[in-house]
Amino acid sequence: MTKTPLGEDRQAAIADAAIHLVATRGLRGLTHRAVDAETGLPPGSTSYYLRTRNALLTACVNRMLARDLTATSPPPGDTPLQELLAEMVIGIAKARADDLAARYELSLEARRQPDLQEAIVQGGRQLRDGLAHMLTALGIPDAAEVAWPVAAMMDGLLYDRLAGAGSTMSTAAYEHAVRRTLSALLTGLATDAR
C-alpha cells in the first residue's frame, strides 16, 4: 500500500497532479476533485490545501518554477555554460513535456486572471535573473538586458518541440539545431561587444 504524502510532500504531489491534468486534459479538466482522484488522496484533500481554483493554478506555476530554478542552477564542474544552456533546453524538452504543455495553457489563462499573471511574471523575472548571471559568466555584456530575448528564444525552441514543426524532427536533429542555434546566438552576443 502506498503511503499518502504529508505536508509539503502532499502539496507537491497535488501540484504535480494538477500540472499533469492541465497538460493532458486542458484547464477544463482541472478540478479539485480530479486532482484528488489523480493523486489517490481522499476527497476534499486538494481543497484543504488550495481552497480556490486560482490557488490551484498558482500552485502549478510555483511548482514548475521551482523545477525551472533547479534546472537553471549550473552544477559544479567544467561543462561550458553555453553547453549547459543547450542541455537545459534539450533536457526540458525530453523530460518535462507536461510542464511545457501546462505552462502554455496557464500562460494563456493568465491573460484573464491578474493574480495568475503576476505569479507567471514574477517567476519569469527570477528565471531571467538566473540566466543573466549565466550570460555574465560567458562574458556577454548587458546580460540583464539580453536575458529576456535569449529566454524568449529558448522558450520558442521548447514550444516548437512540443507543438510546432520541431515536434516532427528526430531527436538528433532537434538537439543539433538547439546546440547550433544557441552557439550562434551566444557567440554573436559576445562578439557584438567587441
MITI-978211 format. One record per residue (C-alpha): x, y, z; residue in three letters. Coordinates in steps of 0.2 Angstrom, whole numbers, plus 5000, padded with zeros to 4 digits. Each point is the difference from the previous one (the first is absolute). Example, Ala and Ser with C-alpha at 12.3 -4.5 7.8 and 13.67 -1.06 7.14 Angstrom:
% residues 2
ATOM | 5062 | 4978 | 5039 | ala
ATOM | 5006 | 5017 | 4997 | ser
% end
This chain:
% residues 194
ATOM | 5000 | 5000 | 5000 | met
ATOM | 5007 | 5017 | 4995 | thr
ATOM | 5001 | 5012 | 5014 | lys
ATOM | 4992 | 5017 | 4997 | thr
ATOM | 5012 | 5014 | 5001 | pro
ATOM | 4998 | 5013 | 5014 | leu
ATOM | 5004 | 5019 | 5001 | gly
ATOM | 5011 | 5007 | 4987 | glu
ATOM | 5001 | 4983 | 4991 | asp
ATOM | 4981 | 5000 | 4999 | arg
ATOM | 5000 | 5017 | 4993 | gln
ATOM | 5013 | 4996 | 4987 | ala
ATOM | 4990 | 4984 | 4995 | ala
ATOM | 4984 | 5011 | 4998 | ile
ATOM | 5009 | 5012 | 4989 | ala
ATOM | 5008 | 4986 | 4990 | asp
ATOM | 4983 | 4992 | 4997 | ala
ATOM | 4993 | 5017 | 4996 | ala
ATOM | 5014 | 5003 | 4987 | ile
ATOM | 4997 | 4983 | 4992 | his
ATOM | 4981 | 5003 | 4999 | leu
ATOM | 5002 | 5017 | 4992 | val
ATOM | 5013 | 4993 | 4988 | ala
ATOM | 4989 | 4985 | 4995 | thr
ATOM | 4982 | 5006 | 5002 | arg
ATOM | 5002 | 5019 | 4998 | gly
ATOM | 4994 | 5013 | 5013 | leu
ATOM | 4982 | 4993 | 4999 | arg
ATOM | 5006 | 4984 | 5007 | gly
ATOM | 5008 | 5007 | 5015 | leu
ATOM | 4989 | 4999 | 5015 | thr
ATOM | 5003 | 4997 | 5019 | his
ATOM | 4991 | 4984 | 4998 | arg
ATOM | 5010 | 4994 | 4985 | ala
ATOM | 5016 | 5004 | 5009 | val
ATOM | 4995 | 4990 | 5015 | asp
ATOM | 4996 | 4985 | 4989 | ala
ATOM | 5017 | 5003 | 4990 | glu
ATOM | 5010 | 5000 | 5016 | thr
ATOM | 4990 | 4986 | 5009 | gly
ATOM | 4996 | 5012 | 5014 | leu
ATOM | 4984 | 5000 | 5010 | pro
ATOM | 4986 | 5011 | 4993 | pro
ATOM | 5002 | 5018 | 5006 | gly
ATOM | 5019 | 4999 | 5002 | ser
ATOM | 5005 | 5012 | 4986 | thr
ATOM | 4987 | 5013 | 5006 | ser
ATOM | 5007 | 4999 | 5017 | tyr
ATOM | 5017 | 5005 | 4994 | tyr
ATOM | 4995 | 5011 | 4986 | leu
ATOM | 4982 | 5007 | 5003 | arg
ATOM | 4997 | 5009 | 4983 | thr
ATOM | 5003 | 4996 | 4982 | arg
ATOM | 5012 | 5015 | 4999 | asn
ATOM | 5010 | 4993 | 5014 | ala
ATOM | 5001 | 4983 | 4991 | leu
ATOM | 5006 | 5009 | 4984 | leu
ATOM | 5013 | 5010 | 5009 | thr
ATOM | 5006 | 4984 | 5009 | ala
ATOM | 5003 | 4993 | 4983 | cys
ATOM | 5010 | 5015 | 4995 | val
ATOM | 5010 | 5000 | 5016 | asn
ATOM | 5004 | 4982 | 4998 | arg
ATOM | 5006 | 5001 | 4983 | met
ATOM | 5011 | 5015 | 5005 | leu
ATOM | 5008 | 4991 | 5013 | ala
ATOM | 5005 | 4986 | 4987 | arg
ATOM | 5006 | 5014 | 4988 | asp
ATOM | 5011 | 5008 | 5013 | leu
ATOM | 5008 | 4983 | 5004 | thr
ATOM | 5003 | 4998 | 4981 | ala
ATOM | 5008 | 5017 | 4998 | thr
ATOM | 5012 | 4998 | 5015 | ser
ATOM | 5016 | 4995 | 4992 | pro
ATOM | 5008 | 4984 | 5008 | pro
ATOM | 5018 | 5001 | 5006 | pro
ATOM | 5012 | 4994 | 4986 | gly
ATOM | 5008 | 5004 | 4984 | asp
ATOM | 4986 | 5000 | 4988 | thr
ATOM | 5000 | 5016 | 4990 | pro
ATOM | 4985 | 5011 | 5004 | leu
ATOM | 4995 | 5001 | 4982 | gln
ATOM | 4998 | 4981 | 5000 | glu
ATOM | 4990 | 5000 | 5016 | leu
ATOM | 4988 | 5012 | 4992 | leu
ATOM | 4998 | 4988 | 4986 | ala
ATOM | 4998 | 4985 | 5012 | glu
ATOM | 4987 | 5010 | 5010 | met
ATOM | 4989 | 5002 | 4984 | val
ATOM | 5003 | 4982 | 4994 | ile
ATOM | 4997 | 4993 | 5018 | gly
ATOM | 4984 | 5010 | 5002 | ile
ATOM | 4993 | 4995 | 4983 | ala
ATOM | 5004 | 4981 | 5004 | lys
ATOM | 4995 | 4999 | 5018 | ala
ATOM | 4987 | 5013 | 5004 | arg
ATOM | 4987 | 5000 | 4986 | ala
ATOM | 4986 | 5001 | 5012 | asp
ATOM | 5007 | 5016 | 5008 | asp
ATOM | 5002 | 5008 | 4983 | leu
ATOM | 4982 | 4996 | 4995 | ala
ATOM | 4993 | 5006 | 5016 | ala
ATOM | 5011 | 5016 | 5000 | arg
ATOM | 4993 | 5005 | 4983 | tyr
ATOM | 4982 | 4996 | 5005 | glu
ATOM | 5003 | 5010 | 5017 | leu
ATOM | 5008 | 5014 | 4990 | ser
ATOM | 4985 | 5003 | 4989 | leu
ATOM | 4988 | 4999 | 5015 | glu
ATOM | 5011 | 5013 | 5009 | ala
ATOM | 4995 | 5013 | 4988 | arg
ATOM | 4983 | 4999 | 5008 | arg
ATOM | 5005 | 4998 | 5018 | gln
ATOM | 5012 | 5014 | 5007 | pro
ATOM | 5005 | 4989 | 5016 | asp
ATOM | 5006 | 4986 | 4989 | leu
ATOM | 5008 | 5012 | 4988 | gln
ATOM | 5010 | 5008 | 5014 | glu
ATOM | 5006 | 4982 | 5006 | ala
ATOM | 5006 | 4997 | 4982 | ile
ATOM | 5008 | 5017 | 4998 | val
ATOM | 5009 | 4998 | 5017 | gln
ATOM | 5006 | 4983 | 4995 | gly
ATOM | 5006 | 5006 | 4984 | gly
ATOM | 5010 | 5014 | 5008 | arg
ATOM | 5009 | 4987 | 5011 | gln
ATOM | 5004 | 4989 | 4986 | leu
ATOM | 5007 | 5014 | 4989 | arg
ATOM | 5010 | 5007 | 5015 | asp
ATOM | 5008 | 4982 | 5001 | gly
ATOM | 5003 | 5000 | 4981 | leu
ATOM | 5008 | 5018 | 5001 | ala
ATOM | 5013 | 4993 | 5013 | his
ATOM | 5004 | 4986 | 4988 | met
ATOM | 5002 | 5012 | 4985 | leu
ATOM | 5011 | 5011 | 5011 | thr
ATOM | 5011 | 4985 | 5003 | ala
ATOM | 5001 | 4997 | 4981 | leu
ATOM | 5007 | 5018 | 4998 | gly
ATOM | 4984 | 5007 | 4992 | ile
ATOM | 4998 | 5018 | 5004 | pro
ATOM | 4983 | 5008 | 5005 | asp
ATOM | 4995 | 4982 | 5006 | ala
ATOM | 4985 | 5006 | 5009 | ala
ATOM | 4994 | 5008 | 4984 | glu
ATOM | 5003 | 4986 | 4989 | val
ATOM | 4993 | 4987 | 5012 | ala
ATOM | 4983 | 5003 | 4994 | trp
ATOM | 5002 | 4997 | 4981 | pro
ATOM | 5011 | 4985 | 5004 | val
ATOM | 4987 | 4993 | 5011 | ala
ATOM | 4986 | 5003 | 4988 | ala
ATOM | 5011 | 4991 | 4986 | met
ATOM | 5002 | 4985 | 5012 | met
ATOM | 4982 | 5000 | 5004 | asp
ATOM | 4996 | 5000 | 4981 | gly
ATOM | 5011 | 4985 | 4997 | leu
ATOM | 4991 | 4991 | 5014 | leu
ATOM | 4983 | 5005 | 4993 | tyr
ATOM | 5004 | 4995 | 4983 | asp
ATOM | 5006 | 4983 | 5006 | arg
ATOM | 4984 | 4997 | 5009 | leu
ATOM | 4987 | 5007 | 4988 | ala
ATOM | 5008 | 5006 | 4984 | gly
ATOM | 5010 | 4994 | 4986 | ala
ATOM | 5014 | 4995 | 5011 | gly
ATOM | 4989 | 4986 | 5007 | ser
ATOM | 5003 | 4991 | 4984 | thr
ATOM | 5019 | 5001 | 5001 | met
ATOM | 5011 | 4985 | 5005 | ser
ATOM | 5007 | 5002 | 5017 | thr
ATOM | 5018 | 5001 | 4993 | ala
ATOM | 4994 | 5014 | 4988 | ala
ATOM | 4991 | 5010 | 5013 | tyr
ATOM | 5015 | 4999 | 5012 | glu
ATOM | 5012 | 5005 | 4986 | his
ATOM | 4989 | 5015 | 4996 | ala
ATOM | 4999 | 5005 | 5018 | val
ATOM | 5018 | 4999 | 5002 | arg
ATOM | 5004 | 5009 | 4984 | arg
ATOM | 4987 | 5014 | 5003 | thr
ATOM | 5006 | 5004 | 5018 | leu
ATOM | 5018 | 4999 | 4995 | ser
ATOM | 4997 | 5013 | 4986 | ala
ATOM | 4990 | 5011 | 5011 | leu
ATOM | 5012 | 5000 | 5015 | leu
ATOM | 5015 | 5002 | 4988 | thr
ATOM | 4991 | 5015 | 4992 | gly
ATOM | 4996 | 5008 | 5016 | leu
ATOM | 5018 | 4998 | 5006 | ala
ATOM | 5007 | 5006 | 4984 | thr
ATOM | 4988 | 5015 | 4999 | asp
ATOM | 5009 | 5007 | 5015 | ala
ATOM | 5017 | 5001 | 4993 | arg
% end
